[in-house]
């Protein structure tokens, strides 16, 4: 695993993007969320409580699908940015007079207590985090023993066509690098998770014009590379970019549209029973032993 993870992310730029990102769910985030939600059919356990971590950007439609799937489960929504909190409150918080408030589980706009949720859901979030292991540890802390995390993010082959174009033109990097799925597996273990399962797929989106392609990229994120171009670009450079995109990103088999690849990484892991620290002399209470044996039997039936 690389000693410098995540690769090439400027922490200050990452924090600024989190504050400035549009308070809406990009189309690609919703699509990835739908694909990840379909994978829940392979999870035998139905969570009694679950947490959606930053769903305003991660996918509000997907959150609604999850809420329907787990209609009787207590839900927590974590949105650390005030603008996002406001949108989440308007979207999911039920007023006291609403009849729906008294039927089914509530949605709480707050951080869940440690060890209180059975599933933690985080869609299209980690690839913009300057300290991903710290976030993984937060998720691990929120989960109950035998709870599981489901997450997705962009992989290193994302926008490889634009990266190659920038390199060909002799410009600074088009964007920060993304972490490989095998490194995500290592980081999950480092954060205390067990049985990590990583998967990836690549989808290619086509766009009618350079303007439409760049609009999509701006909605998805921004360049967090420490060596990104530091000044403002002019109209002449933008025209040069459009021309280069038209020349190098156009594909004949798609009616001449511009194509851009996105590598999608999916991760899934469980929170195991805490290990007992073994010293020259170790003591375990009877209640602790019973709990550990009970959790072990439950994991065997998972």
ZIBELVEN-V523104 format. One record per pair of residues at least 24 apart in sequence whose C-alpha atoms are under 10 Angstrom apart, sorted by sequence separation. I is the first residue (numbers start at 1). J is the second residue. If there is no record, write none. Layout:
BEGIN
I/J, I/J
END
This chain:
BEGIN
46/70, 48/72, 49/73, 50/74, 51/75, 52/76, 53/77, 54/78, 55/79, 85/109, 114/138, 115/139, 117/141, 118/142, 119/143, 120/144, 154/178, 155/179, 156/180, 272/296, 30/55, 33/58, 34/59, 37/62, 47/72, 48/73, 49/74, 50/75, 51/76, 52/77, 53/78, 54/79, 85/110, 114/139, 115/140, 116/141, 117/142, 118/143, 119/144, 126/151, 127/152, 128/153, 153/178, 154/179, 155/180, 156/181, 29/55, 32/58, 33/59, 36/62, 37/63, 40/66, 47/73, 48/74, 49/75, 50/76, 51/77, 52/78, 53/79, 54/80, 114/140, 115/141, 116/142, 117/143, 118/144, 125/151, 126/152, 127/153, 128/154, 153/179, 154/180, 155/181, 273/299, 30/57, 32/59, 33/60, 34/61, 35/62, 46/73, 47/74, 48/75, 49/76, 50/77, 51/78, 52/79, 53/80, 54/81, 56/83, 57/84, 64/91, 112/139, 114/141, 115/142, 116/143, 117/144, 118/145, 119/146, 120/147, 121/148, 122/149, 123/150, 124/151, 125/152, 126/153, 127/154, 154/181, 211/238, 272/299, 29/57, 30/58, 31/59, 33/61, 34/62, 37/65, 47/75, 56/84, 60/88, 64/92, 113/141, 114/142, 115/143, 116/144, 117/145, 118/146, 119/147, 120/148, 121/149, 122/150, 123/151, 124/152, 125/153, 126/154, 127/155, 153/181, 214/242, 29/58, 30/59, 33/62, 34/63, 37/66, 40/69, 55/84, 56/85, 63/92, 112/141, 113/142, 114/143, 115/144, 116/145, 117/146, 118/147, 119/148, 120/149, 121/150, 122/151, 123/152, 124/153, 125/154, 127/156, 210/239, 270/299, 25/55, 26/56, 28/58, 29/59, 30/60, 31/61, 32/62, 33/63, 54/84, 56/86, 74/104, 75/105, 76/106, 77/107, 78/108, 79/109, 80/110, 112/142, 113/143, 114/144, 115/145, 117/147, 118/148, 119/149, 120/150, 121/151, 122/152, 123/153, 124/154, 24/55, 25/56, 26/57, 27/58, 28/59, 29/60, 30/61, 31/62, 34/65, 54/85, 56/87, 60/91, 72/103, 73/104, 74/105, 75/106, 76/107, 77/108, 78/109, 79/110, 80/111, 111/142, 112/143, 113/144, 116/147, 117/148, 118/149, 119/150, 120/151, 121/152, 122/153, 210/241, 211/242, 24/56, 25/57, 26/58, 27/59, 29/61, 30/62, 33/65, 34/66, 37/69, 56/88, 60/92, 72/104, 73/105, 74/106, 75/107, 76/108, 77/109, 78/110, 79/111, 115/147, 117/149, 210/242, 213/245, 23/56, 24/57, 25/58, 26/59, 29/62, 30/63, 33/66, 55/88, 71/104, 72/105, 73/106, 74/107, 75/108, 76/109, 77/110, 78/111, 209/242, 210/243, 22/56, 23/57, 24/58, 25/59, 26/60, 54/88, 71/105, 72/106, 73/107, 74/108, 75/109, 76/110, 77/111, 78/112, 210/244, 211/245, 22/57, 24/59, 25/60, 56/91, 70/105, 71/106, 75/110, 76/111, 77/112, 210/245, 21/57, 24/60, 25/61, 76/112, 209/245, 210/246, 25/62, 75/112, 76/113, 209/246, 67/105, 18/57, 149/188, 210/249, 67/107, 210/250, 76/117, 209/250, 75/117, 207/249, 208/250, 74/117, 206/249, 207/250, 73/117, 74/118, 75/119, 76/120, 77/121, 149/193, 158/202, 206/250, 73/118, 75/120, 148/193, 155/200, 157/202, 158/203, 159/204, 206/251, 213/258, 147/193, 148/194, 152/198, 154/200, 155/201, 158/204, 175/221, 176/222, 177/223, 208/254, 212/258, 213/259, 146/193, 148/195, 149/196, 150/197, 151/198, 152/199, 153/200, 154/201, 155/202, 175/222, 176/223, 177/224, 207/254, 208/255, 209/256, 210/257, 213/260, 128/176, 136/184, 140/188, 146/194, 148/196, 152/200, 154/202, 174/222, 175/223, 176/224, 177/225, 206/254, 208/256, 209/257, 210/258, 127/176, 128/177, 174/223, 175/224, 176/225, 206/255, 207/256, 208/257, 209/258, 127/177, 128/178, 137/187, 141/191, 173/223, 174/224, 175/225, 176/226, 206/256, 207/257, 208/258, 209/259, 127/178, 133/184, 136/187, 137/188, 140/191, 141/192, 173/224, 174/225, 175/226, 176/227, 206/257, 207/258, 208/259, 126/178, 127/179, 132/184, 136/188, 139/191, 140/192, 173/225, 175/227, 176/228, 205/257, 206/258, 207/259, 126/179, 133/186, 134/187, 136/189, 137/190, 138/191, 140/193, 172/225, 173/226, 174/227, 175/228, 205/258, 206/259, 207/260, 133/187, 136/190, 137/191, 139/193, 173/227, 174/228, 204/258, 205/259, 206/260, 66/121, 132/187, 133/188, 136/191, 137/192, 172/227, 173/228, 174/229, 204/259, 205/260, 206/261, 49/105, 51/107, 132/188, 133/189, 135/191, 136/192, 137/193, 172/228, 173/229, 204/260, 205/261, 48/105, 50/107, 51/108, 52/109, 133/190, 134/191, 136/193, 171/228, 172/229, 203/260, 204/261, 205/262, 23/81, 51/109, 53/111, 63/121, 126/184, 133/191, 159/217, 171/229, 172/230, 203/261, 204/262, 51/110, 132/191, 202/261, 203/262, 204/263, 21/81, 23/83, 24/84, 51/111, 63/123, 202/262, 203/263, 19/80, 20/81, 22/83, 23/84, 51/112, 62/123, 201/262, 202/263, 203/264, 18/80, 19/81, 21/83, 22/84, 23/85, 50/112, 201/263, 202/264, 18/81, 19/82, 20/83, 21/84, 23/86, 24/87, 49/112, 58/121, 59/122, 200/263, 201/264, 202/265, 19/83, 23/87, 58/122, 59/123, 200/264, 201/265, 19/84, 23/88, 51/116, 58/123, 59/124, 199/264, 200/265, 201/266, 18/84, 50/116, 51/117, 55/121, 57/123, 58/124, 199/265, 200/266, 49/116, 50/117, 51/118, 52/119, 53/120, 54/121, 55/122, 57/124, 58/125, 198/265, 199/266, 200/267, 48/116, 49/117, 50/118, 51/119, 52/120, 53/121, 54/122, 55/123, 57/125, 198/266, 199/267, 48/117, 49/118, 50/119, 51/120, 52/121, 53/122, 54/123, 55/124, 197/266, 198/267, 199/268, 47/117, 48/118, 49/119, 50/120, 51/121, 52/122, 53/123, 54/124, 55/125, 197/267, 198/268, 47/118, 48/119, 49/120, 50/121, 51/122, 52/123, 54/125, 169/240, 196/267, 197/268, 198/269, 46/118, 47/119, 53/125, 169/241, 196/268, 197/269, 45/118, 46/119, 47/120, 195/268, 196/269, 197/270, 45/119, 194/268, 195/269, 196/270, 166/241, 169/244, 193/268, 194/269, 195/270, 196/271, 165/241, 168/244, 193/269, 194/270, 195/271, 192/269, 193/270, 194/271, 195/272, 166/244, 192/270, 193/271, 194/272, 165/244, 166/245, 188/267, 192/271, 193/272, 194/273, 165/245, 188/268, 189/269, 191/271, 192/272, 193/273, 184/265, 188/269, 189/270, 162/244, 165/247, 184/266, 185/267, 188/270, 189/271, 192/274, 162/245, 165/248, 180/263, 181/264, 182/265, 184/267, 185/268, 188/271, 37/121, 161/245, 164/248, 165/249, 181/265, 185/269, 36/121, 178/263, 180/265, 181/266, 37/123, 53/139, 162/248, 179/265, 181/267, 36/123, 161/248, 162/249, 33/121, 51/139, 161/249, 33/122, 34/123, 33/123, 32/123, 33/124, 51/142, 32/124, 50/142, 51/143, 30/123, 50/143, 128/221, 29/123, 30/124, 49/143, 58/152, 127/221, 128/222, 130/224, 29/124, 49/144, 128/223, 129/224, 28/124, 29/125, 124/220, 128/224, 50/147, 162/259, 49/147, 50/148, 51/149, 52/150, 53/151, 161/259, 162/260, 50/149, 161/260, 162/261, 47/147, 159/259, 160/260, 161/261, 45/146, 47/148, 159/260, 160/261, 161/262, 45/147, 158/260, 159/261, 160/262, 45/148, 158/261, 159/262, 160/263, 157/261, 158/262, 159/263, 43/148, 157/262, 158/263, 156/262, 157/263, 158/264, 155/262, 156/263, 157/264, 154/262, 155/263, 156/264, 154/263, 155/264, 156/265, 18/128, 40/150, 153/263, 154/264, 155/265, 17/128, 18/129, 39/150, 153/264, 154/265, 155/266, 152/264, 153/265, 154/266, 15/128, 37/150, 152/265, 153/266, 14/128, 15/129, 36/150, 151/265, 152/266, 153/267, 13/128, 14/129, 15/130, 36/151, 151/266, 152/267, 14/130, 36/152, 150/266, 151/267, 152/268, 11/128, 13/130, 14/131, 35/152, 150/267, 151/268, 9/127, 10/128, 11/129, 12/130, 33/151, 149/267, 150/268, 151/269, 9/128, 10/129, 11/130, 33/152, 149/268, 150/269, 6/126, 7/127, 9/129, 10/130, 11/131, 32/152, 148/268, 149/269, 150/270, 6/127, 9/130, 32/153, 148/269, 149/270, 6/128, 8/130, 9/131, 147/269, 148/270, 149/271, 6/129, 7/130, 29/152, 146/269, 147/270, 148/271, 5/129, 6/130, 29/153, 146/270, 147/271, 148/272, 5/130, 6/131, 145/270, 146/271, 147/272, 5/131, 6/132, 144/270, 145/271, 146/272, 5/132, 6/133, 143/270, 144/271, 145/272, 146/273, 5/133, 143/271, 144/272, 145/273, 140/269, 142/271, 144/273, 145/274, 140/270, 141/271, 140/271, 139/271, 140/272, 127/265, 124/264, 124/265, 124/266, 123/266, 122/267, 121/268, 120/268, 7/156, 146/295, 145/295, 146/296, 119/270, 118/270, 146/298, 118/271, 146/299, 145/299, 115/271, 146/302, 57/219, 57/220, 9/175, 10/176, 8/175, 9/176, 8/176, 9/177, 7/176, 8/177, 9/178, 6/176, 7/177, 8/178, 6/177, 7/178, 8/179, 5/177, 6/178, 7/179, 5/178, 6/179, 7/180, 5/179, 6/180, 2/179, 6/183, 28/205, 2/180, 5/183, 6/184, 1/180, 5/184, 1/182, 2/183, 1/183, 5/187, 1/184, 1/185, 1/186, 1/187, 28/216, 27/216, 26/216, 26/217, 28/219, 29/220, 26/218, 27/219, 28/220, 26/219, 27/220, 25/219, 26/220, 24/219, 25/220, 26/221, 22/218, 23/219, 21/218, 22/219, 21/219, 22/220, 21/220, 22/221, 21/221, 20/221, 21/222, 18/221, 17/221, 17/222, 17/223, 14/221, 17/224, 14/222, 16/224, 13/222, 14/223, 15/224, 13/223, 14/224, 13/224, 14/225, 12/224, 13/225, 10/223, 11/224, 13/226, 9/223, 10/224, 11/225, 12/226, 9/224, 10/225, 11/226, 8/224, 9/225, 10/226, 8/225, 9/226, 10/227, 7/225, 8/226, 9/227, 10/228, 8/227, 8/228, 39/266, 36/266, 35/266, 36/267, 32/264, 32/265, 28/262, 32/266, 45/301, 44/301, 45/302, 44/302, 43/302
END
